[in-house]
Amino acid sequence: MTATAESTRVRVVRRGINPLHGLLLAGTFPLYLTAALSDYAYATSYHIQWSTFASWAIAGGLVFNGLAWLFALGGIVMASGQRGRAALECLLLLVTFVLGFINALVHARDAWAMMPTGFVLSIVIALLALVAALIGLSRNRAIAQEMTGGRA
């Protein structure tokens, strides 16, 4: 008679966000920060090129932000235990997008007419994008998978 015993091991798998979602989140903040810094440069130098550069940075930030928001919506559906963090990230990205769109409209006005509203909005949007990126990029979940002796 032969006795056999199968050992059961538990492996913890870390699963983060989709790499494209991470890229979009990581790209949103620098674009909005660029807009805020360009608004500051315009406020101190009065060169129109800075307001134009801020407008383009906001447009790029809106594209990245909108796509990251779509991924965040999918993250709410896919999140098993961290729906709260996923929902918070989604809400922050939505608020950032709406304020970014308003900021784009403010920047569409005459260069001096956008001051100081555009500058203040750019700072607020950059901070919101930073918080959303930090929440989104720190969202990891641990999944315990049972591994049997010889089978993977």
Buried (B, 14 or more C-beta within 10 A) or exposed (E): EEEEEEEEEEEEEEEEBEEEBBBBBBBBBBBBBBBBBBBBBBBEEEEEEBBBBBBBBBBBBBBBBBBBBBBBBBBBEBBEEBBEBBBBBBBBBBBBBEBBBBBBEBBEEEBEEBBEBBBBBBBBBBBBBBBBBBBBBEBEBEEEEEEEEEEE
